[in-house]
Structures are given as C-alpha cells and as structure tokens.
C-alpha cells in the first residue's frame, strides 16, 4: 500500500468506473494535459479562448453532446459524461463551460424538443464541432427569476418577430446558432435562431476577472424575423429551459471536483517542496490540517457526483438532488481553492500555478446556472414544503 493517499483517485472512487468510463477519463485527461494546460494560463491572462480551434478536436473525441443519442453524438451514459466534465474542469472551468453549453444547453433542447428538421440541420454539425451554439435565458434584470423575462416574440403572419436582450451568454459572440427563450402570447417558448439573422447582435463582455478563458457575450434582438419553423415545437413554459439547466448543472457537480483536485494536487506538491524553518511546510501541523480537510471535502464531492451519476443512469435523478450536488460541490471546491491559495502563499496569486485561476473561475460557477442562494432555497422547500421565493 502506498505511504500516501492517491490524489488522482480519491478513496479509489475511479475503481468503480467500467472500462469505457476509464477510457474516457484517460482520453480527456490526455487532451487536457497536451492541448490545454500548456496554454490556459496565457488564455486566462489574455482573456481569450480558441473555441474555433478546439471545437473540432473536442468533436472528434466525441465530447460534444456526448450524452445524447443519434445525430453523430456519442450516446454515453451519465457517469461517462460526468467523468469527462471532471477532467475538462481540472484544466479550466471555461473549457468545461464550453462543452457544457454546447451539449447540455444548446444541443439538448434541439435534441429533446426540436423538430426533425431542426435536429438534422444542427445536431450533426454541432456534435462535430463544425457549428457552435449558445443558450439565451438570463437577462440583465432577470437572472434567478427567468419567469419575468422581457424578451418577447410576437406573431406576424406565419413569422415571429423577436425583440429583447440576454446577458452572460457563454459562446454568444462566436455562436452559429442561439437557443433563445422568450415570452409569447402563449407563454414562454424556445426559438432556434441562426446568428446571421438580421437584427441579431452579440457584443462580447470584457473586463471579467473570472472565466477569462471563456467567451461571454450579451445578445440583442432588434426586430429579428424568424419563420414558424424556428420554434421548438415540443415544449412550452419554463419546463424547457429548466430541463436544460438540470442537464448542465449535473455536469457542474462533476466538473468542480476536477477543479478541486487540481488545486489540492498543486497544494500538496508545493507543501512538499517549499522549505521554511529548515523543513518542508508540509511537515507542519497547520499545513497538514488544511490538506487533510481539503482531501476530505474533495472526496465527499467526488462521492456525491458518483452517486448522482448512478441515479441519473437509473432514471431516478430529480432536480432538487442536482441542487444538492451543485450547492455542496461548488462550495467545497471554492473552499479548497481558497485553502490551497493560502498554502502557496504569495506564489498562489500567480498564473504559474493553477490555484488562483481555479479560485477566480469558481466564483462564477458559484453564481451561474442557479446561485448558491437559489439552490439553498430549493433544498429548504424540499425540507419544509414551503416556498421562500414564489
């Protein structure tokens, strides 16, 4: 038995993966090691992300819409998708966000609610990384309460006229297609909007201090005319966008375990080599206490992700269970990143190490796709039967 715990497989959880799941783990980890880690510090510093370059590579690995069936998608199980998200986010939250938005927020609604024509037009190209998608739900004044959205689509003969705006849209300024949710006279509907449609614009959001290796934009719709065939025919109301968010949040539950692992590994390696008072700082009790609790928190997060993956594969996963995972795992990962930063001292704020980058990114992950407060209230309602926000 090794004289120290294996950080890459906390509590030997990966021993529970089957052969295909381990192959996905190793393939994605190799991709991240070879294609992302040598450059992601520079991407973060320069606030850029080479999405057009990486998308075909991610597509060739079967990672785009990987949990969907048909149309060139890999059709993997939920745990495989989770493992891929974990390894991607061990590289950077922006990388996992790109894959998550493409597969769970843009491809999933077309796959689940779209017409045969919409599926054939978009899904094969998106699975291959030849077309990039985005998801338009959040608005400048309506984040946690999407039911109040102001973006509106009005009928004009057989067409629709779309007006309004969305904000904090990953991939927005580089997307070929946007899945946009809007109020109509008949309730909230989803629209498949090619981004070259007249009246559509997507200026990039700059000066971010988090998710800098990710492209974020606003979306504006100024009398965007869409044909009747642009509507997602098989869903209406908030069920549509919320089901997409459940898919993406599940990926976050796994993804942040990768970010936590990367920070813990960096802290352990640093603690073993950084010498103060004539011995490595890892030999001091205070440092070991930090590392031990970081290890426990990361392991518990991994157990939560694996259990929720098993429930999802069994068809038993509920939205409030995903809220449990998102709430618990993101908070654990952020706490681990902050503790790792203290172990690295001044070096912890430099991009020579991954910790400050993950820490800053996790501040966004804590907020997007359901804030910590909203997921807290979801669990509060589950416990009491009383809604605090409706």
Secondary structure, DSSP 4 states (H G I P E B T S, - for coil): --SS--GGGGGGGGGGS-HHHHHHHHHHHHHIIIIITTTHHHHHHHT---HHHHHHHHHHTT-TTTTS-STT-----HHHHHHHHHHHHHH-HHHHHHHHIIIIIIIHHHHHH--HHHHHHHHHHHHTTSS-EEEE--BTTBSS-GGG---EEEEETTEEEEEEEEEEEETTTT-SEEEEEEEETTEEEEEEEETTSTTEE-PBP---SSS-SS-EEEEEEEEEEE-GGGB-TT--STHHHHHHHHHHHHHHHHHHHHHHHHHHHHHHHHHHH-EETTEEGGGSHHHHHHHHHHHHHHHHHHHHHHHHHHHHHTT---HHHHHHHHHHHHHHHHHHHHHHHHHHGGGGGSTTSSHHHHHHHHHHHTTSSS-HHHHHHHHHHHHHS--S--
